[in-house]
Amino acid sequence: MSTGTPAPASGRTDGAAAPDREPHDGTSTEAPGSTGAPSATEVLGAADIGRALTRIAHEVVERNKGVDDVVLLGIPTRGLPLAERLGARLAQVEGLAAGDLVGSLDVTMHRDDLARQPIRTIGTTQVPGDGIDGKVVVLVDDVLYSGRTIRAALDAISDLGRPRSVQLAVLVDRGHRELPIRADYVGKNLPTAASERVRVLLAETDGRDAVLIESAERGTR
């Protein structure tokens, strides 16, 4: 992805979102019309996620010829720990302090479904001390699905400053785009059915690292 704009503290969800917010991967805990518990298949384990993040970190360095002007903004919930892990890898490669690279971008108030679901938890937006003006902002998220969360993130960035460019890094691209948004860095392209749910589990939020595909058994009514 290559354009963008942030906002004041706001939030959104991800593949394993809290029940009071719509999962940003565009699916619910159970597939529509299901009556049984979803069955889950693990498609990425901890080692796979680690390798994917290391590869993305090297791609960010190569594409931007270093990270002197790079700022990573993680989209809560799970985009933030992923951004922190990427920041740690970049800092190790470039000999920098990870804290100078990583921030968070809450997009809640820029979502296009607030009229339907007005009650949402507002998250935190924090930008590294030098801000984002003239910087290369790399948005970091766990799952890219419809593209609507990223559209909201682009609107949010515009409230924070004017970056030189905006790039997008995601752990999983599951397809089914509704907007013309493409990731610059992808850990895993994962074709899915619209009725399936992609869940990203991270040690920081869930106690373990894994990516699961869930499909619920449909009842016969």
Disulfide bonds with the S-S distance in Angstrom:
none
